[in-house]
Amino acid sequence: MMECRSLSLAGVTVCVSSPDLARFFDACGGFGCFCTSDATPHWVVRYGQPVAPWNDATLLSEFHFLENQSRCCFLRSGDSYQFAMYSDVGNQLLVCLQYRWGASVVDISSCDDVPAWRFSLWFACSLLGLQADATFVHSSAVVWQGQTVLFLGESGTGKSTHTRLWLQTIEGCQLLNDDSPFLRLVDGVPIVYGSPWSGKSPVFSPRHFPLKAVVRLSQASHNAIRRLSVVESFGALQPSLPPALMQDDGIRTADSGSGMNAADLLIEMISQTLTAVPVYHLQCLPDDDAARLCFATLFGTSQTPMHSARKEMF
């Protein structure tokens, strides 16, 4: 028997169905506060479907997923797309997803591996999100006085560390998401939404706030910040969007006359975001002065150190 649960993700209702839904949601954690009673979903993600790997298709992207030591493949055949995960040991198929561009339904095979189940749902929402001008951004998102700052950087560059320094140093600062928030354009305004995918930080919030600024971090022997040019800003933001989708030149919008593909849609989202908010590069040490410098630059005010270090989360 199939179980169904509706989630509100980036302001869109997604109905997820699976024979083992309760077990997977309990094992994954983080999804509870995103559940909604909305009975009219915009999108449907169906697990337990007869989806088999393709033998003859164009490989768009292949990458390694560390959480469960697996190999991921993203493929295209005509206007249909497939995402498959294989274990490193024995090359066993863990999960297989199939989607036809423009449809509101994603079919996924049965899955017994919790990380594969969780990541395949993330990938399904990545594909579906393009229809709603929404995408995941690999970043850490903090909120101050109702505005969001996204901290970008490759894994290990200190996003979570810098975020922690904001939480310790800036009074009233809160953590919205520490790995994969949604960025969605609503009437041209970039809005950041919390998501059930927050990396190692158990911060799961369905709330959303307008984007104030984007900051790309790099480690340095000093603290310095500067605003980037438009070209530099594009180069700073683009690598943090789903890289597999940026490799596709075949996904087209529901209006086939537009001729846009996944990469085009993501580039258009970046362009609209850059017209609305500034992007900065912060060279920094892992210290409170870096957080205060960044905060003062973005918000035009300074903060004195808090009397006690504490995290404020939603």
N, C-alpha and C positions, 0 to 999 in steps of 0.2 A: 504494500500500500504506500502510495506517495504522500509525503507530508509537504505542506506548503507554508512559507512564511514570507511576508512582505517587509522589505527594508526601504527606508528613505535614505537615498544616497545622492548627495549633491542636489537636493531638491527634486529628485526624480524617484518614483516608486518602482522598485525591482522586486518581482515575485520569484523566490527561489524554491524549487521543488526537488525532493530527493527521497528515496526509501529510507535513508539513514540521517535525515536532516537534523533531528534533535541531538543525536550523538555527535555529529560534526560541529554543530553550533556550540555545544557544551565543551567540546575538546578545544575548539579554536579560541573561544572567549572574545569579548570585544564587540559582538554583534547585538547584544541585548538592547542597548539604548538606541539602536537604529531601527528597531522593529516598529511597524506602523500598522494601524487597522485599515488603512486605505485598501479598499477591495478592487480598485481599478488601476492595475499596474501599467506603467508605460513600457516596461521591459519584462521579459520572462527568461529565467535561466533554469534549464531542466537537466538535472543529473539523472543517471541511470538510463541513458538513451543508447541505442545501438550505433555508436560512432566508432569507426575503425580507421586506423592510419591510412593515409593515401600512399600509393606506390609511385604515382606519376604526377608530380606537381612541382611548382617553382618554390624553391627554398628561399625565403626572404631573410630569415635571421636564425642563427643558432647560438645559444649561449648556455652558460652553466648556472645552475641554481644551487647555492651553497647550503641552504637550510636542510634539504634532504638529499644532497649529493646526487643531483640529477642533471640530465641534458635536456634542454628545451629547444623545440623546433617550431618555427612559425612559417606556414606555407600558404600558397595561393593557387587556386585552380579556377580560372574564369573569374566570376564575381563572388566565389566562395573562399573561405579562409579556414585554416585548421591550425590548432596549437596542440602540441603533444609533448609530454614529459616522459623521459626514460631514465630508469635508475642507472647509476654508474656501474653498479655491480650486477652483471647478468643482462644488462640492457633491457630490463623488464619495462613494459609500458605501464605507467602509473595512472595517467589520465589523458583523455583526448577530447578536444573541444572543436566544434564546427559551427560556422556562422556564415550566413549569406548577407552580403552588404545591403543595407537598407531595411532588413527585417528587424523585428522587435524581439526575436527569440534566439537564444543561444542554446544549442544542445551539447551536453557533456556526457561522456561515458561514466559508468559506475566507477567509484574511487574508494579505495580503502586506506589511502595515505593522507593523513591530515594536512601536512604542508602542501601537498599537491592539490588537495581539494580547495584549500584557502587561496593558493596562488592562481588556480584556474578560474576562480570566481573573480579575483582581481583582474585577470586578463580579459575575461568576458566583459567586465565593466569598463575596461579600457577601450574595447572595440565599440561598445554601445554608447559610451560617453561622447564619442565624436559627433553623434547625431544631435547632441544637446549642447554643443560648444563647451564640453567639459573634458578635462584630462587630469590624470594624476601628475604630481610634480614630486620628484624625489628630493625631499627637503624637510626641514624642521620649521614648524610654524608657531610663532608666538603672537599673543594679542596684548595690546596695551590701549586702554581707553577706546575699545570697540574697533580697532584697526589692526590688521594682520601684517606681520613681516615674515617673509620667507627667507630662510638661510639655506643656501645651496652649497654644494661641494661634493667632490668624490668621496667615497667611503674612506673613513680614516682621516679626513681633513679637519675634523673637529666641530661638525654641525651641532651634535648633541652637547658637546662641552660648552660651546659658546651659548647655546640656548640655556643651559644650566646656569651660566654666569648671569644671564639676563634675569632669570628667575630669582637668583640670590641677591642681585644688585639693584634691580629696577622695581620700585614699589608698585604693586598692582599688576605686574606682568604675569601672564598666564600662558600655559602650554596648550595648544590646540591639537597638534599632531606632531609626531617626531620622526616620521619617515615618508608617508605617502598621502598627504592631503589632496583633495580635489581642488583644482582651479577651474572655475566656470565663468564664462562671460554672460552676464545677464543685462540685456539692453546695452551692450558695449562696456559694461562696468565689470572689472575683474573681482570676483568674490571667491574667498577661500572657505572650503567646507572641511570639517573634520571627517575622518573615515575610520572603518574598523581595522585598517592596516596602519599600525603606528610603530613598527619596528620592535625594539626591545623595551620601549617605554609603554607601560600599560595605561595610555591616555587615550580614551575613546570618547569623543564628543560629537554629537550631531549638529552642533551649532555652526554658524557661519558668520563671516565678517568681511567687509571690503578690504582689498589689498592696499596697503600703504606703500610698501617698497619691497624690492628684492635685493638681497645681499649675497654675493658669492664670496666665500671665505678661502683664504689660503694661509698656511702657517708661515710665520716669519719671526725674525729676531727683534721686531719692533711692532708698534701699532700705528697703522696709517689707513685712511679711507679716502676714496675718491669716487665721484660719480662717473659712470661709464658713458661713452658715446653710444649712439644708436647701434652702430655696427658691433661695438664691443658688448653692448647689452644683449643683442641677439645671441652672440657667441657664449655669453654667460648663462642664459636661460635654456637654450635649446638642448644641451646635453642632459638636462634633468627631466625632460619629458620622456615618455615610454620609447626607448631606443628601437625596439622591434618595429613599431608602427612607422618610425621615421624611415625605415628601409623599404617601405611599400610604395610602389608607383602605380598600383592598379585599383585600389579601393576608390569607388566613385560615389558621389552623393546620390540621394534618391532622384534628384533631377539630373539625369544622365547628360544633359546638355551643358552642365557646368564644367565637366571634365576634371573636377578636383579629386585628388586622392588623399590618402591618410596624411602623407607628409605635407601636402598643400594645406589641409585643414589645420594641422598643428602649427604650421608656419603662420597661417592667418591668425590663429589664436595668439601666438607670440607677438605678432605685429600690433594687434589691437591692445594687448597688455602693455606693450612698450609705449604706446601713445597715451596711456592713462597713468602709469606709475614710473618712478625712476628706478634705475638699477645701479648698485654700487659694488665696488670691490674692496673688501676689507682684508688687509694683511695684518695678522694679529698674533699676539702671544695668548696663551690660555689664562688670562688674568682679568680682574674686575675692570681695570682701566680700558681694556678693549671693549667691553660691554658698554661702559659709560660713554666712550668716544662714539661708538656706533649709534647709540640711542640719541645722543645730543645732535648728531648730524642729521638723523632721520626726522626727529620730532622737534628740533629747534629749542630744546630745553635740557637742563642738566638734572641729574639725580644724585642726591647724597646716598652713601651706602646705607642699606637697611640694618637695623640693630641686630637682627638675627637672620641667618640664612634659612630660607624656607621656600618650598615650591608651592605655587598656586596653580591648580589644575581645574579643568572643568569636570 
